[in-house]
Amino acid sequence: MNPEFWSLIGEKAALAGIMIGFALVVAMYSTWAERKVAAYIQDRRGPDRAGWGGLLQPLADGGKLFFKEEITPRHAEKFLFILGPTLAMILACMTGAVIPWSTGFEWGDRIIVPQIADINVGFLYILGVLSLGVYGIMLGSWASNNKWSLMGGLRAASQIISYELPMGIALITILMISGTLKLGGIVEQQMDGYWNIILQPIGFIIFLVCAFAETNRTPFDLPEAENELIGGYHSEYSSMKLGFFLFAEYINIFISSVIIATIYFGGYDIPFVNDAKLTESIGMNWMAVLHFLSLFIKACFFIFVFMWVRWTIPRFRYDQLMDLGWKKLLPLALANMLITGLVILWFNN
């Protein structure tokens, strides 16, 4: 076969490995950051024993989960019981494949763009993988043969269906403005003009609220409401199978934060900086590093927002959750799409 083909395969495999490893490390230390944020909000100290400032606490927690006893309920569907958390973990990592993490950098005689798949249907890929994410929860909850777990899985399914509709409509308005489904094209369009947060503030609010619901975070964590469902969909899980479910949640938070930054806040764009002149002075590779840091800082801010909201707003009742999705966000998203279309038509004519 053509050597260029194998070189491209090796490049994409390396990018995928780096992206997954980086997402795992960020998710691991998001658990530490969340406990620190919660401690600050509640006037506590948080983890401070394992390592300086508690930085080794995620390793201690991971070791504890790893060495816990693996328990599979006697009447559980064993294959699906294992497949549920595995699927949740794999799908959480897959979403980041279409994200442009930075501009290209030189590696030998090649220019490598840190984006695993620059496909024409990046939006649709994200929505498709997000919609598949609920299958891990549903399989795990049904296979547990526990009515409380099953109720958690049913809640997760109905919640994700309810909030995918306004999220998809909010993304349609971005497509109407940018004219492309490619995330790289959306970032370039924002670098040449205005960030989409300026053009679509209502769409951003809708997308952000739906991202909270899609990641099952407070105040939308009804699938694992411990005061109603013991532990929700993962009540019967222990050791690393439980760890996969918990880890997948934090990976989803990180990837969702990166997607929000990419779609609405210019992605890797550095505000108030002439990228072409800066690239001439510091070189392509250092510019790629700065672009990546810009995207990562924006993502870290939204990770903090996820944590801030969790420890500030109480959990909704289930009827309030459905009411917000179907009676508030969906009509608002439709009205926003209609107004956006009318404004575009007005300016074009």
Secondary structure, 3 states (H helix, E strand, C coil): CCHHHHHHHHHHHHHHHHHHHHHHHHHHHHHHHHHHHHHHHCCCCCCCCCCHHHCCHHHHHHHHHHHCCCCCCCCCCHHHHHHHHHHHHHHHHHHHHHCCCCCCEEECCEEECCCCCCCCCHHHHHHHHHHHHHHHHHHHHHHCCCHHHHHHHHHHHHHHHHHHHHHHHHHHHHHHHHCCCCHHHHHHHHHHCCCHHHHCHHHHHHHHHHHHHHCCCCCCCHHHCHHHHCCHHHCCCCHHHHHHHHHHHHHHHHHHHHHHHHHHCCCCCCCCCCHHHHHHHHCHHHHHHHHHHHHHHHHHHHHHHHHHHHCCCCCCCHHHHHHHHHHHHHHHHHHHHHHHHHHHHHHHC
